Amino acid sequence: MKESIHEKIQKSIQGKVLSSKEFREFYSVDASSYKIIPKIIVMPKNEKDVINIIKIAKKLKTSVTVRGAGTGLVGSALNDGIILDMKNFDSIKVHKNHITIGPGTVKGNLDRELEEQKKFFPPNPSIGSFCSIGGMLGNNSSGSRSLKYGSTIDNVEEVTFIDGNGKKIILPKNKKIANKITEITNKIDNRKFPTVSHQGIE
Ligand SMILES: Cc1cc2nc3c(=O)[nH]c(=O)nc-3n(C[C@H](O)[C@H](O)[C@H](O)COP(=O)(O)OP(=O)(O)OC[C@H]3O[C@@H](n4cnc5c(N)ncnc54)[C@H](O)[C@@H]3O)c2cc1C
């Protein structure tokens, strides 16, 4: 009998795979008004799991869509392929002047930890404590403090991600990819966008 995508992924990772009707219904919606039922939901446990899932999805020509807390307003955490729920990636390490944080960390948990040390993470979308760091980065969230401190991207020094081939990339360390991104973004005509960030404020 042909192996299902559920079985194929489950035997290659340490995390959990969910494909019951109830879970697929649950993950078919977010804070937008859209609905798309995914094939399966996977909760990777570690980086190796993410790499294996991407490689299997590529072979099967199935989409992989990452989900944080599902509070996005445009349906970007929805799709009909594999949904990656990153809730196991919730580590927080507070250093002197920066933090190292897992993308599945809920912002409220970070806020609490930083408050104890009289510090704060500036981006503050009015969804408050419920969104995840990965989702904030995906959306480049801003919020009430953005005129002074900018959006999420203005408060990020380094990003580690797994690309569509299952390769680990660290930016801006990886000069080749960093230069490619700069080349693309340099083509954007900023005059076409309203001045809403701190960079436009004298
Ligand atoms: C009531 C309300 C008020 C809001 N107010 C503001 C506001 O004042 N200012 C503002 O800027 N925004 C605001 N937002 C939007 C807010 O920024 C987003 O809801 C939030 O950042 C999404 O986070 P999430 O964890 O829920 O992400 P999700 O909705 O789960 O995902 C959002 C996007 O990020 C991607 N993503 C998530 N995690 C990862 C990851 N680990 N790796 C790669 N991609 C990932 C997803 O694929 C998706 O494309 C508001 C939203 C709501 C519902």
The ligand as an SDF file (V2000), in Angstrom:
LIG
                    3D

 53 58  0  0  0  0  0  0  0  0999 V2000
   -6.2770   42.8100   16.6550 C   0  0  0  0  0  0  0  0  0  0  0  0
   -4.9800   42.9540   15.8740 C   0  0  0  0  0  0  0  0  0  0  0  0
   -4.2780   44.1200   15.9880 C   0  0  0  0  0  0  0  0  0  0  0  0
   -3.0680   44.2620   15.2710 C   0  0  0  0  0  0  0  0  0  0  0  0
   -2.3770   45.4390   15.3830 N   0  0  0  0  0  0  0  0  0  0  0  0
   -1.2290   45.6110   14.6970 C   0  0  0  0  0  0  0  0  0  0  0  0
   -0.4750   46.8410   14.8270 C   0  0  0  0  0  0  0  0  0  0  0  0
   -0.8390   47.7390   15.5690 O   0  0  0  0  0  0  0  0  0  0  0  0
    0.6650   46.9480   14.0980 N   0  0  0  0  0  0  0  0  0  0  0  0
    1.1290   45.9430   13.2940 C   0  0  0  0  0  0  0  0  0  0  0  0
    2.1770   46.0940   12.6730 O   0  0  0  0  0  0  0  0  0  0  0  0
    0.4390   44.7860   13.1610 N   0  0  0  0  0  0  0  0  0  0  0  0
   -0.7300   44.6100   13.8370 C   0  0  0  0  0  0  0  0  0  0  0  0
   -1.4140   43.4170   13.7080 N   0  0  0  0  0  0  0  0  0  0  0  0
   -0.8710   42.3650   12.8610 C   0  0  0  0  0  0  0  0  0  0  0  0
    0.2090   41.6090   13.6280 C   0  0  0  0  0  0  0  0  0  0  0  0
    1.4550   42.2030   13.3040 O   0  0  0  0  0  0  0  0  0  0  0  0
    0.1830   40.1520   13.2130 C   0  0  0  0  0  0  0  0  0  0  0  0
   -1.0680   39.6160   13.6020 O   0  0  0  0  0  0  0  0  0  0  0  0
    1.2670   39.3030   13.8670 C   0  0  0  0  0  0  0  0  0  0  0  0
    2.5630   39.8130   13.6680 O   0  0  0  0  0  0  0  0  0  0  0  0
    1.2470   37.9090   13.3010 C   0  0  0  0  0  0  0  0  0  0  0  0
    1.9510   37.0790   14.1690 O   0  0  0  0  0  0  0  0  0  0  0  0
    1.5410   35.5380   14.2720 P   0  0  0  0  0  0  0  0  0  0  0  0
    2.5180   34.8700   15.1480 O   0  0  0  0  0  0  0  0  0  0  0  0
    0.1190   35.3900   14.6610 O   0  0  0  0  0  0  0  0  0  0  0  0
    1.7940   35.0950   12.7780 O   0  0  0  0  0  0  0  0  0  0  0  0
    0.9000   34.2110   11.7930 P   0  0  0  0  0  0  0  0  0  0  0  0
   -0.4140   34.8870   11.5450 O   0  0  0  0  0  0  0  0  0  0  0  0
    0.8540   32.8270   12.2930 O   0  0  0  0  0  0  0  0  0  0  0  0
    1.8010   34.3090   10.4930 O   0  0  0  0  0  0  0  0  0  0  0  0
    1.9890   35.5360    9.8420 C   0  0  0  0  0  0  0  0  0  0  0  0
    2.9750   35.3720    8.6930 C   0  0  0  0  0  0  0  0  0  0  0  0
    4.2690   35.0990    9.2040 O   0  0  0  0  0  0  0  0  0  0  0  0
    4.7480   33.8610    8.6760 C   0  0  0  0  0  0  0  0  0  0  0  0
    5.5150   33.1920    9.7200 N   0  0  0  0  0  0  0  0  0  0  0  0
    5.1440   32.9420   10.9980 C   0  0  0  0  0  0  0  0  0  0  0  0
    6.1070   32.3140   11.6720 N   0  0  0  0  0  0  0  0  0  0  0  0
    7.1180   32.1250   10.7890 C   0  0  0  0  0  0  0  0  0  0  0  0
    8.3920   31.5030   10.8630 C   0  0  0  0  0  0  0  0  0  0  0  0
    8.8260   30.9260   11.9890 N   0  0  0  0  0  0  0  0  0  0  0  0
    9.1650   31.4700    9.7580 N   0  0  0  0  0  0  0  0  0  0  0  0
    8.7410   32.0330    8.6030 C   0  0  0  0  0  0  0  0  0  0  0  0
    7.5410   32.6490    8.4640 N   0  0  0  0  0  0  0  0  0  0  0  0
    6.7440   32.6900    9.5450 C   0  0  0  0  0  0  0  0  0  0  0  0
    3.5120   33.0880    8.2670 C   0  0  0  0  0  0  0  0  0  0  0  0
    3.7890   32.1380    7.2540 O   0  0  0  0  0  0  0  0  0  0  0  0
    2.6320   34.2010    7.7690 C   0  0  0  0  0  0  0  0  0  0  0  0
    2.9970   34.5460    6.4590 O   0  0  0  0  0  0  0  0  0  0  0  0
   -2.5990   43.2240   14.4340 C   0  0  0  0  0  0  0  0  0  0  0  0
   -3.3310   42.0270   14.3450 C   0  0  0  0  0  0  0  0  0  0  0  0
   -4.5080   41.8850   15.0390 C   0  0  0  0  0  0  0  0  0  0  0  0
   -5.2830   40.6050   14.9360 C   0  0  0  0  0  0  0  0  0  0  0  0
  1  2  1  0
  2  3  1  0
  2 52  2  0
  3  4  2  0
  4  5  1  0
  4 50  1  0
  5  6  2  0
  6  7  1  0
  6 13  1  0
  7  8  2  0
  7  9  1  0
  9 10  1  0
 10 11  2  0
 10 12  1  0
 12 13  2  0
 13 14  1  0
 14 15  1  0
 14 50  1  0
 15 16  1  0
 16 17  1  0
 16 18  1  0
 18 19  1  0
 18 20  1  0
 20 21  1  0
 20 22  1  0
 22 23  1  0
 23 24  1  0
 24 25  2  0
 24 26  1  0
 24 27  1  0
 27 28  1  0
 28 29  2  0
 28 30  1  0
 28 31  1  0
 31 32  1  0
 32 33  1  0
 33 34  1  0
 33 48  1  0
 34 35  1  0
 35 36  1  0
 35 46  1  0
 36 37  1  0
 36 45  1  0
 37 38  2  0
 38 39  1  0
 39 40  1  0
 39 45  2  0
 40 41  1  0
 40 42  2  0
 42 43  1  0
 43 44  2  0
 44 45  1  0
 46 47  1  0
 46 48  1  0
 48 49  1  0
 50 51  2  0
 51 52  1  0
 52 53  1  0
M  END
$$$$
